[in-house]
Amino acid sequence: METIKSDIVHSLSHQRAFLEKLNTLTKINLDANTNFSSIVKYTIVQSHDRFQQLTRDIIWLNVTIYNQSEIYMKIRQLEFVSLQLTQQIHEFIATVQYVLQDKSPINVICPATLYNILRMYPCTYPRTMN
């Protein structure tokens, strides 16, 4: 009976030592998990901050490109208007030169009037000699 009692005490002693080691390991694992959780949380927060910064940058880039495209369109419209104005000034100068030479420029005459003038003066072609 003493042997059985000694075996039980020995077994309980081993179980107690095992539980103390298990308790220590559990505490170490808990600390490691807490540390790992804080690292993961920090990484996620940093990732989210980078994502927000990237989103702000993309929005700024979109607004900038849109504004530049509007400016580009306005510049193209101004170029077209200036080209039209230049063409009209050239036509006006040509018309003034015709008037100063006592001639009527063709582009000032209405097409119907020009047609009537051409009908009044028949075109005769010289006959070729064979």
C-alpha positions as CSV (number, residue, x, y, z in Angstrom):
1,M,0.0,0.0,0.0
2,E,2.9,2.3,0.7
3,T,4.1,1.7,-2.8
4,I,0.7,2.6,-4.3
5,K,0.6,5.7,-2.1
6,S,4.1,6.6,-3.1
7,D,3.2,6.1,-6.8
8,I,0.1,8.2,-6.5
9,V,2.0,11.0,-4.8
10,H,4.7,10.7,-7.4
11,S,2.1,10.8,-10.2
12,L,0.4,13.8,-8.6
13,S,3.7,15.5,-8.3
14,H,4.4,15.0,-12.0
15,Q,0.9,16.1,-12.9
16,R,1.4,19.3,-10.8
17,A,4.7,20.0,-12.4
18,F,3.2,19.3,-15.8
19,L,0.3,21.8,-15.0
20,E,2.8,24.4,-13.8
21,K,4.8,24.0,-17.1
22,L,1.5,24.1,-19.1
23,N,0.5,27.3,-17.2
24,T,3.8,28.9,-18.0
25,L,3.6,27.8,-21.6
26,T,0.1,29.1,-21.8
27,K,1.2,32.5,-20.4
28,I,4.1,32.6,-22.9
29,N,1.7,31.7,-25.8
30,L,-0.8,34.3,-24.6
31,D,1.9,37.0,-24.5
32,A,3.1,35.9,-28.0
33,N,-0.5,36.0,-29.3
34,T,-1.0,39.5,-27.8
35,N,2.2,40.7,-29.3
36,F,1.3,39.1,-32.7
37,S,-2.2,40.7,-32.5
38,S,-0.7,44.1,-31.9
39,I,1.7,43.7,-34.8
40,V,-1.2,42.6,-37.1
41,K,-3.3,45.5,-35.9
42,Y,-0.5,48.0,-36.5
43,T,0.1,46.6,-40.0
44,I,-3.6,46.8,-40.9
45,V,-3.8,50.4,-39.6
46,Q,-0.7,51.3,-41.7
47,S,-2.1,49.6,-44.7
48,H,-5.4,51.4,-44.3
49,D,-3.6,54.7,-44.0
50,R,-1.6,54.0,-47.2
51,F,-4.8,53.0,-48.9
52,Q,-6.5,56.3,-47.9
53,Q,-3.4,58.3,-49.1
54,L,-3.4,56.4,-52.4
55,T,-7.1,57.1,-52.8
56,R,-6.6,60.9,-52.1
57,D,-3.7,60.9,-54.6
58,I,-5.9,59.2,-57.3
59,I,-8.8,61.6,-56.7
60,W,-6.4,64.5,-56.9
61,L,-4.9,63.1,-60.2
62,N,-8.4,62.6,-61.7
63,V,-9.4,66.2,-60.8
64,T,-6.2,67.5,-62.2
65,I,-6.5,65.5,-65.5
66,Y,-10.1,66.6,-65.8
67,N,-9.2,70.3,-65.3
68,Q,-6.3,70.0,-67.7
69,S,-8.6,68.4,-70.3
70,E,-11.0,71.3,-69.9
71,I,-8.2,73.8,-70.3
72,Y,-6.9,71.9,-73.4
73,M,-10.5,72.0,-74.9
74,K,-10.7,75.7,-74.2
75,I,-7.3,76.3,-75.9
76,R,-8.4,74.3,-78.9
77,Q,-11.6,76.4,-79.1
78,L,-9.6,79.6,-78.9
79,E,-7.3,78.4,-81.6
80,F,-10.2,77.6,-83.9
81,V,-11.9,81.0,-83.3
82,S,-8.6,82.8,-83.9
83,L,-8.2,80.8,-87.2
84,Q,-11.7,81.8,-88.2
85,L,-11.0,85.4,-87.3
86,T,-7.7,85.4,-89.3
87,Q,-9.5,84.0,-92.3
88,Q,-12.3,86.6,-92.1
89,I,-9.6,89.4,-91.8
90,H,-7.9,88.1,-94.9
91,E,-11.2,88.0,-96.8
92,F,-12.0,91.5,-95.6
93,I,-8.6,92.8,-96.7
94,A,-9.1,91.2,-100.2
95,T,-12.5,92.7,-100.4
96,V,-11.2,96.2,-99.5
97,Q,-8.4,95.8,-102.2
98,Y,-11.0,94.9,-104.8
99,V,-13.2,97.9,-103.9
100,L,-10.1,100.2,-104.0
101,Q,-9.5,98.9,-107.6
102,D,-13.2,99.6,-108.5
103,K,-14.0,96.0,-108.9
104,S,-16.6,93.8,-107.1
105,P,-15.2,90.8,-105.5
106,I,-17.0,87.5,-106.3
107,N,-17.5,86.5,-102.7
108,V,-19.5,89.7,-102.1
109,I,-21.9,89.1,-104.9
110,C,-24.9,86.9,-104.1
111,P,-24.9,83.6,-106.0
112,A,-28.2,84.4,-107.6
113,T,-26.9,87.8,-108.8
114,L,-23.8,86.2,-110.2
115,Y,-25.9,83.6,-112.0
116,N,-28.0,86.4,-113.6
117,I,-24.8,88.3,-114.6
118,L,-23.4,85.2,-116.3
119,R,-26.7,84.6,-118.1
120,M,-26.8,88.2,-119.4
121,Y,-23.3,87.9,-121.0
122,P,-23.2,84.8,-123.0
123,C,-19.8,83.2,-123.3
124,T,-18.6,82.8,-126.8
125,Y,-15.7,80.6,-127.6
126,P,-13.4,81.4,-130.4
127,R,-13.6,79.1,-133.3
128,T,-10.6,77.0,-134.0
129,M,-9.2,77.0,-137.4
130,N,-8.7,73.6,-138.9
